Amino acid sequence: VADLWLVYCKPVPANGRELWTLFLQCSCVTVVIGGLFYNWMFASLEYPWHLSVAMAISFSLLLLLTLFLVHPARCVFTMIMPTLGTKQGRKLLLSTCVMIVVVNVIPNIISNIKTILQVIKCICKNSSDSLLNSTALLGTASWEFGDAIQETSHAINIYQPMNGHFQFSSLKNSSLIYQQMHLAGEKIGRDFLAVEVLVKDSVRIGNKLVAGFSVLYLCFESTWYLKNYLTNFRFDNFYITKKLEHLAVDRKAAHLLVSPPKNLIRPTGMKLSREEVMLCLVQAMLLTVALMLMLVVVAMDHFAFSVADTAERKAAQFSMVPVTLSIKYRAKIGILSSFLKLFRLPYEELPLKEFKKSYHHYLTFSSAHCRISPPTPPDPSVLLVIGLLFCILYATVFLGTYAHRLCRKIAGSFFESWEEKRALYLYKKLSRKHKEG
């Protein structure tokens, strides 16, 4: 393995055997990366399979030529690999969490909101039916009361109206109301479907944009690191490497590394520098913000289900409201009553007609004939999967530091002469500080 790594890191192969070994190594790496690239394009980003195959083949051929012919590009690509498992892997996992929420949680919220709207529609329909039926009751009551008045006028035989009935008009045809309610329900359903489609399309497009930007950013970040590594001795040069230890032993200055300054760390150790700790904390805070937003969406799912379930149960328990219309009518006649009243003389009134009747009606707000889809409970596995993925995400935050150290070791393996110069620069810096102290 060490010999294969040396061949892979060499700028120019020494002989034909190393040349074929390098070609086989690059070919194996290209096949693996090409397969992962196809799966990423087709499964995660949801591109058509023929486009994914064409992109994967083109990318693989270009990658093979680049790795085989360009030594710095081979170094940059190798440094991308540990970063891919931490930073880019973190972005892919975060993107997966977003897709889980969009595919499983948001449609469930919309479905429960539709259930709530169906309950409201059912209540409106049944209450409007009851109100329309109550107008028919009022019409019957008014007609019978008119008959009583008509009989009274016949009994007096002094003044007879043409028709003693009340003219009470009500809406007999309720189809217009039902039609308007049906149109309103269909419009709300179309609006919710449009919102659901818009959210899913926006997330897909956003994932594709984020994925493309992330790949470009990875290449830029590795290139930027290699450029600073090869041009700036102070850049990322605070590690106690084996070359630095050998240099100190050769120059009989091993005491410099016995109690090194606090800002120096061993690349193979678990200790984190202050800068590395601050960077991890910032990234963990950003992850926490994303976690809070997803938990808000999940909480909305539980709230929508609770409201829909309560609305459905309460609507089924609505009792009928009794409505009673009572009419009391009494007609009397008094002979010379006005004259006798003027002189405060006693007089007697003769009863002509007495009408007393009650009409009963019930207002209903729900019916068994209403088509209400049952509320959909939240999937508990969604919250479990999101929790596990975020545990991995928080772990990648701290693993990213060690991946960064691995990138420096890779750069040192590809450019050994430059690594020796950097070790010499750090050694002189430590010697100068020791003499000044």
Buried (B, 14 or more C-beta within 10 A) or exposed (E): EEEEEEBBBBEEBEEEEBBEBBBEBBBEBBEEBBEEBBEBBBEBBEBEEEEBBBBBEEBBEEBBEBBBEEBBBBBBBBBBBBBBBBBBBBBBBBBBBBBBBBEBBBBBBBBBBBBBBBBBBBBBBBBBBBBBBBEEBBBEBBEBBBEBBBBBBEEEEEEEEEEBBEEBEEEEEBEEBEEEBEEEBEEBEEEBEEEBEEBBEEBBEEBBEBBEEBBEBBBEBBBEBBEEBBEEBEBBBBBBBEBBBEBBEEEEBEEBBEEBEEEBBBBEEEEBBEEBEEBBEEBEEEBEEBBEEBBEBBEBBBEBBBBBBEBBEEBBEBEEEEEEBEBEEEBEBEEEEEEBEEEEEEEEEEEBBEBEEEBEBEBBBBBEEBEBEEBBBBBEEBBEBBEEBBEEBBEBBBBBBBBBBBBBBBBBBBBEEBBBEBBBEBBEBBBEEEEEE
